[in-house]
Amino acid sequence: MTSMNAKSPFNSTAYADIIIRSSDNVDFYVLRSFICYVSLPLRDMFQLNHGPAIEHNIVKDGLPVIDFAEDSETLELLLTLIYPYAEEYSVKDCNLFWRVCKAAQKYCMDVIERKLQKSTELQRLIASEPLRMYAITVNLGWYDMSITAARNTLDTPLENLVAVTTHSWSTGSDASSSSQSIAQLEPTQGKGPFDSSSRADIILRSSDSVDFFSLKTGCLAGEVSNDEVVSKNKLPVMRVEENSEPLRSLLLLIYHYEDEPPIQNAELFSSVALAARKYRMLSIETKLKRHLVGSLLLSNEPLRAYAKAISMGWSETAELAAKATLSQDLEGMTYVKELEHITGMDLHHVIEYRFRCGSAASTTVEKASPKDLFVHGELCHRDKSFSKE
């Protein structure tokens, strides 16, 4: 594809010693000294293009051409920030602002990133599109700015906070989880039917050192890593990552000791579901989905059930959980740990669904005749509204 020159001041008339070519084949004539001053990685990259290495460069107008991964719009704004221009730069949209910020971070341009953080353009974008800019600032790690953006969303009715693609850049809780190591304990024996009196040819040792005597056939042992196998009671012992509570619940399902999983604790259900997915137990996943649909977990903790269903890819179950959230006030849908495993867009979908349902219900009431509402809802028509007799 033939390249074209950038607009002034980065066209062929510019004083330059290098050409930067964008991903969409636009050539920017620039001075490498300006770029090297703000970016140590680019300084090193340009040094590699001296001496014998320069023979491998494409040359245009007697200048070496360096390919960049960024598009021309992003590079033009980035270079405008690097060059000492008096005019304030302008940004067309939030997406361009995000791309320039990511490029500044990619090339370790700390000075440029600070300039972006202090810019009036950032404040303008936060004021005009607070939800989108909240997602962007979280993605960039600018947490002080994200707080400002979050505050700006308070001026917009919740139902008007429309979906934006940048929701997928942040997680539902904007929080990261850290794993905790459990100290090795002296192994103890699991309760029946997985104790030493059980018929077994393998022992599964949980992360909290509880031994489950089980059979390899139909068990998850075939899926467990064999990195470290010891023996006990002349049986091989295999360590698994799950702790004893979800491991026991999973084994009860595998051995059909329970027709339905007796799990009413949301965290335990989540752990068992993840284990079933990890060991590729499709029949157990199906049983778990069937249980969730008719369980108290769905009715009592619908947001948690929705987040778990989304993270597991159980779309039909997620739809049922979304409907179940209608029984709760929006203020009552507080943080749950499962939100860490879905995107902001997933969370937005369920909130948007609630508003659509509310709008549909309002429309139905407005179109209904007073007679119908009186018969079914014991309401009467008075002053263009319905009230109890």
N, C-alpha and C positions, 0 to 999 in steps of 0.2 A: 504494500500500500504506500502511495506517495505521501511524503510528509508535507506539511504546510507551516509557514512561519507564524509565530504568535503576533499579537497586536503590540503596538508601541506601549510601553518602552522596552519591550523584550523582543523586538523584531531584528532584522539583519542590519539595521542602521545603528544599533546599540553598541557601545564600547564593551566588548566581550572577549573572553579567552576560552570559552567552553560553550557547548550547546547541550541543553537538557531536553530530551525528547519524551513527551508524555505517552501514556498508554494508547491514546487516540491519535498519535502521530502528529503532534503539534510541537514545533521546535522553538525553544526559548533561548535567546542569546543572553548569557549572563557572565558576570565576573565571579570566578570561583572563590576569590578572597572573601567576598561578602558571605557566601554560603559556608565556607570553612570556619568563619568566625563564630557562627551560631551552632554549628553541628560538628562535633568531633568524629562521629562515624562517617560522615560525608567527606571530611578532611582526609581520613584514612583511605576512603574509596578513591578519591581523586588522586592521591599519591600513588596508588597502584596503577594508575593510568599514565604514569611518566615512564621514560626510558623504553626498554624493549616492549613493554606491555602496550604502549600506545599504538604500535603497529597493527594491533588487532582491532582497534577502534574504527568505526565508520567516521569518515572525515567529510565535512561540509563547509564550504567557504574557508577552507584551511583550518577549521577548528574541529577538535574531537567531539563526537556525539555520544552522550551517555544516556542510556535508556532508564527511565523511571517507571515504577508501577502505577503512579497516580495519574489521573486524567488531567486534561489541560485546565479545566475550571479550578480544580484543587490547586494545581501548581501555580497558576496565575495569582491566586489570592495568597498562597504561601510566600511566593517571591515578593509580592507587594508588601507583606509584613516584614520581610527580611531587609529590603532596600529602604534607605532613609528618605521616605517621602513625607511631605508635610501634610498631605490630605489624609483624612480619616477614611479607612477602607469601609466598604459596605458589603453585606452578605445577603444574598437573595433569599435563602431559606435555611431552615435548621439542618437539613441534611448536608448542605455544603459546609456549614460551620463545623459539623461533626467530622467530616472528612478531613478538613484542614487541621483540626485539633489532633486527630489520630495520626496524621502525617507528621505533625510537630513532635508528638510523643515517639513515633517510630524512629525518627532521626535524632532523638534526644536534644531537641531545640528548646531547652528550658526557658530561655529568654522569650522566645515566641509564644510558648504556652502561657507564661505569665502575662504577656501583652494581651493575649486572647481572654484570659480570666478577668482582666481589668477593663476590658473594652466596653464602650457604650453599646456596641452591637449585641453583646451577650445580654445586657440588661433589657434591651429592646425585644430580643427574641424570647426571653423569659416572660416578659410582660404580655407578649402577643400569643405565645404558644407554651404555656407553663407545663402542661402535661408532657408534651414532646421533649421539652428542654429538661424536665426532671429526669426522664429516662436517659437522655444524652449525658447529662452531668454525672449521673450515677455510673454510667458506662465508662466515663472518662476518669472516674475516681475523684471528681471535684465535689466533695461532700458538703462543703460550706455553700456552694452554689446550688446544690440539689435541695438544700433546706429552703433557700430563697425561692426556688421554683415551686416547691411543695406549698409554700405559703401563698404563692400567687394563684394556685389552683382554687383557693378558698373563695375567690371572687367569681368563680364559674360554677353554675349549678351542676351537680354530679351527672345528671342525665345528658348534659351538653359536653362532657369530657369525652369526645368522640374517639374512636379507635385510631391509633397511630402505629405505624410499623415499628417504631422505635421501642414499643413495649417489650418486644422480644429481646431487647438488649439488656433488660434487667430481670431479675427473678421476682417471683411474687412477693417475697419478703425483703429483697435487697439485703440479704444476709448470707454469710458463708458459714458452713458448718465445719467443725474440726473433729478429727477422729481421736478417740481416747484409747490408750493401750491399757489392757487389764493385766494386772500382775498374775503370774502363774501360781495357781493354788494347788494344794494337794487334791488329787482327783477324788470325787465322791460318786456314789452310785445313784443313778436315776431311779425314780419310783416305778412301780409296776405300771404297765406290762413290759417295761424296758430295763428291769433289774437283772441281776446275775442269775436268777432262777428261770429267765426266759430262754427259749430256744434261740440260739444266735450263732453266727459265724463271723461277726465283726463287732467292734465297739466304736461308736462315734463319740468323740470327746468334744464337748462344747467349749466355747472360748472362756467360760467361767469354770472349766474343769469339772464338768458333770459327765459321767460315762453312761451312754445308752447302748444296751445290748440289743442288737438287731440282726436282721438277715440281709445279706447283700442283694438277694433277689427282690426286686421291687423297691429297693432302697436307694437313697441318693448317694450311696457309697461309690457307685460307678462314676459319679460326676466329680468326686472330691479329689483334690490334688494328693498325690502319693509322695510328696516331698519328704515327709517325716513320718514313718510308721514305726511304732513301738508295739510291744505285746503285753497282754494282761490276761490272766486265766487261760493262757495258751491261745488267745485270740488276738488278731491284729487290731491295733488301736489307730484310728485315723482322726486327726484333728480337723474341726470345721470352724468357720469364722463366726457362726451364729452362737448366741448364748443359749442357755438351757431352756428358757421359757418358749421362744419361738421354735426351737428344735423339737421340743416335745410335742407342741401343737402340730407341727408339720408331720412328724412321724405318726401321730394319731390319725391324720388324714390319709397318709400313705397306706397304713395298715387297716383302714376302714373300721377302726374302733368307734368312730363317730360318723353317722350318716351326713351330718352337717357340722361344720367347724364350730365348736362351742366358744367362739371368740367375741366378746362384747367390749374389749378394750381396744381403742383405736390404734394405739402405738403397737400393740401386739399383733393386731391384724396387719398393719403395715409391714412389720418385720417378717411375718409369715409369707405375705404376698411377694415381697422382694426375694425371699429365699426360694419360693416356688419358681419365680422368673429366672433366678440365677441358675437353678439346676434343671431348667427347661421342662418343668412338670406341667404340661398343658392341661391335663385332666384335673390337677389340683387347682390351677388357676380358674378353670371353669367352675369348680365347686365353690371357690372363694367368691367369685362374681355372683353366683346364685345366692350365696349366703348374704352378701352385702345388700342385695336388692330388698330382701325381706327382713333385714335386721334393724335393731334399735340404733345402730351406728348411723344408718342413713337418715333416720328421722330425728335423732338427737344431735348429731354432729354432721349436718349435710355439707358444710363447706369443707370439712376435713375429708369426707367421703368423696366429694367432687375432686379435690386436689389429688387424692390418691388414685382415683380412677383415671384422671388425665395423665398423670405420670406413668401409669401402667399401660396406657393406650386402650383402656376399656371405654370406648366412646359411648356405647348405649348406657352403661352404668353411669357415666358422667352426666348424660342428659337427665337421667332420673334424679341424680343428686342435685343438679341445678334446679329442677322443679321443686325438690324438697326444701331448698333454701327459701322459697317463697313463704314458708311458715315462720320465718324469722325476720325480725326487724333488721335493717341494714346496720344499725348501730351495734346490734348484738353479734354481728359476724366479725369477731375479733381475730387477731393473729393466731394461727395454728402452725405447727412445725412443718406440716406437709406442704405449705405454701413455698417452702424453699426449693421444692422440686418441680415447680411449674413456672411459666413465664408470666410477666406482667400482662401480656396479651390474653393468656388463658384466664387470668383473674378478671380482666376487663370484660371478657365474653359473658361471664356469669352475672356481673353487675348490669351490663347492658341488657341481658335477657330479662332481668327483674323489671327494669324500666319498661321494656316492651310489653311484658305481661300486665303491668300496672296500667299502661296506656290502653291496651286492648280491653281490660276490665272496665275502665272508665267510659270508653266508647260504648260498650255494651249497655251499661247502666243508663247512659244518656239517651240511647235509642229505644230503650224498653218503655212500654206504656205504664202509667201509674197503676193501672189495674193489675197488670202482671206482677209488679213489684209489691203491691199490697197483698196479693194472694200468696206469693212465695216468700216475701221478706217482711210482711207485716208493716209495710211502709205506706205513707200516703203522700199525695202531691200537695205542696204548700209553698207559695212564693218561689216557684221555679226551682225548688229543691225538694229532696225527699227527707222526711224526718219521722221518728217514731210517734205513733198516736199516744 
